[in-house]
């Protein structure tokens, strides 16, 4: 057999999946790893999909997505950004992941540098490399409440920098970039004429006094911004695999031909259900957000009672990025110890980049009882250690 492609040989394996394999040898492991809502998809969304199937909406549709859904998304962003949007600003994709890929394909050439947050979502780097681009990590520091800083972005820019991926609210950090921080980033983007893929899939999950802001709010750079969003987290639709891109029609108009060569189109009945979610889902979003706030508060309370572990304020998402540096172990070793000795599955911070070393990511999207038991196990294990 001839050698496989360079892409597949060097594409990074998921650190989360690696932990799953370690946990598979035990039967009673509690998982705090997968970023998936504990909620089932609301009944009215499932009913909309069933109705669409009963109406035989099971055939091919346009590559860009059905008109009713694209119009619903355009209306949402017309209000949200206080700027007119039409269906031509919207591309429907197979989840947020394909939405990111379509965006990158439109703006990245081989050899282009693309800035990414570190710590950040691991698939950013993989997709950039898939296109022959060069991912360039921008350090994100706990001292800045895990909000990426404009000056750190600018320091990473070279003559080869073409684009940036920005993520707020942040996976894995649980941080939300405030307006003033976003304004400074917008100034850097304008100064260097960067394209930005703005991953905003957690936009609805912000807490307390935090507010979600998008770079697309700044009209001077709006044409350079591709907003990526998804129905997975907001509406508990992870398995439905539907997301979208919102951006300038001059960029968006190129995406349907890409989709034709990748997957053709999304099932119409799923798109019909997504349109229903946008129209009627506000009450469900509020209910889910309220539960995540309860879970967030529980997590912070539990962590405060465990010696050696600290956690910054969690302003959004359902992730806690906890500091374990006091134990003097690598994040991978500490996460493995928690599997073997506490039967709790977490993700080492190093899976999210070099700046994640010394941290763990914990997901608090599960039930309160499950979370309490997980932290009881973690506390028992840590208290059994000789020293911290």
N, C-alpha and C positions, 0 to 999 in steps of 0.2 A: 504494500500500500504506500502511495506517495504521502508526503507530510500534509497535515491539515493546515488551514490558513493561519497566518500570523494573528489575525483578529481573535479566532477562537482559542488559540494557544495562550494568548496574553489577556483575554477578557477576565476581569477580576471576579472571583467567586464571592458569593454573599457571605458575610460574617454571621448573619442571622441563621442561614441554613446550616452553617458549620456547627453552630451551637445546638441546633435541632438534632444533629447526628449524635452528639455527645449525650444528649438527654434521652435518646431513644432506648438506652440500656436500662432505664428505670421506669417503673409503672406509675409512680405517684408524684410526678413532677408538676409543679405549678408554673405555668408559663407567663412571664411578663415581657414577652418579646414582640408579638405581632401587632402592628398598628391597625387593629380592626375593631370597630365598635361592637360592644356586647349586644346592642339592640338588633332585632330583626328589622328588615325593611318594612316600613309602614304599610299597613294593609291596603290603603288607597292606591299606593304605587303598584303593588302587585296586581290589584284589581284592574288597573289601567292597562297593564301588560296583557292580562288575560283577555280583556275586552278587545284589545288590538289584534290578538291572535284569533279570536272568534270572528273578527271582521276580515280575516285572511290577510292581515298586514305582515306577511311572511315572505315577501319577495324582495328582489334587489331594489335598492333605492339609490339616490344620487350619492356620489363619493363624499360630498361636503356635509351630508346629513340632511334630515328632513326639514322642510321650511318652517313648520310650526315650532320645532325645538330651537332652531337658530334664531327665529324671531323672538322667542321667549328669553333667550340668553341676551340678545341684543337689547331688549327692553330693560333687562336687569342692569346691564352696564351703562346704558344711557342715563339711568337714574343714579347709579352708584358713582359714576365718574363725572356726572354733570356735563356730558358731551354726547351728541347724537351718535348712535350706533345702529347699523342695519344688519340684516342677515349676512351681508357681504363681509362683515367684520368677524364672522364666526366659522370655525371649522370643528366638526364633531370627530372625536377620536376614540380609540379603544383604551379608555382609561387615561389617567394623568400621564402614565409612562409613555404611551404612544404620542400624546400631545407634546411632551417634551422633545421626543425624537423628531417629530415632524418640524417643530420649531428650529431645532438645531440643524436639521438637513437644509433648511432654507437659508441659513446664515453662515454656516461653518464650512470652510474649505480645508483640505489636508494642509497641515502645518500651522493653521491658525491657533492662537492661544485663546482659551476660554477660562475666565476666572470662576472659581467655585468656592463656596464657604467650607472651611475646615475648623471644626467638625461639620459635616454635611451629609446629605443623603448619598449613599455610596454609588447608586446607579448613574449619578451625574457624570462621574469620571468615566465609567464604562461606556456610556453612550457617546461621549466626546471622542474617546479613543476609537470607537466603532467607525467614526466618520474620518479618522485620520487627523483629528484635532489634538491639541495638547492641553490637558486640564492643568490649570495653575491654581493651587490652593491659596486661599486668603485666610490668614489666621483669625479666629474668632475667640475672644477672651472672656473668661468668667467675670473678670473685674469690670467689664462693660455690660454686665447682665446678659452676656452671650448674644449681644446685638452686634452684627458686623459694622465696622466703622468706615466712613468714607475715606479717611486718610490711609487706612490699611489697603483698601481697594486701589487707591491711586498709586500706592507704593508698589503694587504688583503689576502695574500696567507697563508693557513694553511696546515697541513698534510692531510686534506681531499680535498684539491683543485685538481680538475682533468682537468678542462678546463676553457676557457674564451671565451666570445663573444666580438669581437672588431668591431666597426662600424665607418668607415671613407670612404667618407664624411658622416657626422653624421646627422641622424634624431633623435632628433628634433633640434640639435644645429647649424647646418649649418657650422660646423667646419671641417677642413681637416688637418689631422695629417701630419706634415712635415717629410722629410726623416730622419733627426736627431732624432726626437721623435720616429719614427717607429724603428729606429736602436736600441735605448735604450730598447724599449719594446721587440724587438727580443732577446736581451740579457737576459731579465727576463724569457722569454718563454724557452730559451735554458737552463738556469740555473735550472729551476724547471720542465723541460720536460712536459710542458703543451700542451694539444690540444687547438687549436684556431679555432673557427668558425668566419671567417672574412666576415662580411656583407658589401659587396662592391657594392650594387645595384645603388648607385649614382655616380659611378666612372666617368661617362662621364660628370657630371655636376659640374665642378670645374672652378673657375673664376680668372681673373687677373693673378697674378704670382703663384698662388697655383698649385701644381701638385699632382695627385693621386699616392700614394705608397701603396704597399701591403706587408704584412709580408712574403708572399711567394717569394718575391724578394731575401730573405736571404736564401741561399741554405742550410745552416746548420740546419735550422728548417723547411724547406719546407715540409718534410714528415708529420709534425704535423699540417699543415695548411689546412683547408677546406674553400675554397673561395666560398661564396654564391653570385650569381648574378641573374639578372632578366631582362626581356625585357620590363617590365612595364614602368619604368621611362625613360629609354634611348630611346625607340622607340614609346612611347605613346601607349602601349599595355596593360594597366592595366586590362582590362576585358578579355583578352585572357588567363590569368593565366598560364604563362609559365616562368620558371626559371631554374636554374641549379646549380650543385655543381662541383667544380674542385678540385681535390686532389690526393693524393697518391692512385694508383690502389689497394693497399692492403686494403684501407678503402672503396673506391668507389665500389669495387667488391661486397661488402655486401649490397649495397643499392637496387639493382634490386629485391632481394627477399623480402625486406621490402615493396617496391612499389607493388609487387604482392599481398600482404596482405592488402594494403591500397586502391589503386585505379587502379591497374593493369598497365595502361599506359595512356599517353596523346594522344589525337587525332592526327593522322598523318598529317592531313591538317594544323593544327596549328603549328606543328613542322616544316613542309615544309615552312610555311610563316616565321617562326623565322630564318631559315637558309638563306632565301632571305634577311631578315633584316640585318643580319651580313654582307652579301656580298655587299649590295648596299646602306646601310643606312647612310653612313658617312655625306653626304650633309644634310640630314634631322636632324641629331644630331647637326650639326653646326648651322642650322637655329633655332632650339629650344633653344640651349644654348645661342645664341645671344639674343633671346627674354627674357630668364630668367635673363640675365645680365641687360637688360633694366629695367625689373621689379624690380630686386634687387636694382638698383640705385634709382628707384622711391620710393621704400619702405624706404630706408635709408634717402632719402631727406624728405619724409613726416614725418618719426619718429623724425627727428632732429627738426622739427617745432612744435612738441607736448610737452608741458611742463610736466616734471615728468617721461617721458619714455626715456629709453636709450637702445641702441642696439650695440653689438660688430660688428666687421667686419664680413660679411657673405662670406666665402671663397668657399662654394659649396652648393649643393642641392637647393631647393626652399622653405626653411624655415628660418624665422626670430625668434630667441628666445629672446624676449624683456624683459627688466628689469622694473618691475612696483613696486618695493619695496618702492618707495617714497610715495605711496598712503596709506601705512599702512593697506592694506587689504590682505586677503589671495588671492591666484591666482584664486581659485574657486569662491570666492565672486566677485572679479573684473570681471571675465569672465561672470558671471551671470548678473552683472550690465550692461555690454556691450550689452548683448542680450535684456534686458528689456528696456534700455534707449537709446541705439544707434542702435539697430537692427543689430548688427554685431556679428557673431558667431566665437569665437576663442577657443583654447584649453588651459585650465589652465596648467601651468608648472608642477603642482603637479601630473598630470596624467602620467608623465614620471619618477616619483620617488621623494623621499624626497628632493633631491637637486634642484628639479625644482620649489620648493615653491618660490613665489615672481617673477615668470616669466609667460609669455604667449607665446605659439607658434602660429605664423601667417604663413599661406601658401601664397606664391606670384606666384602661377602657373596660376592664372586667367588672364583676360584681363586687360589692363592698365586702361580703363574707370571704370571697377568694383573696382579696387584697389584704384583709386582716390576717388571714392564715399565712399568706406569703411573708408578711413582715414579722409575724411571730417566729417563723422558721429562721429568717435572716437574723433576727435579734438573738435567738437561742444560739445560733452558730457563732456569731461574733462574740457573745459573752463567754463562749467556751474557749476562745483564744487566750493565750498566755498574756499577750500584751498588744497594744495598738501603737 
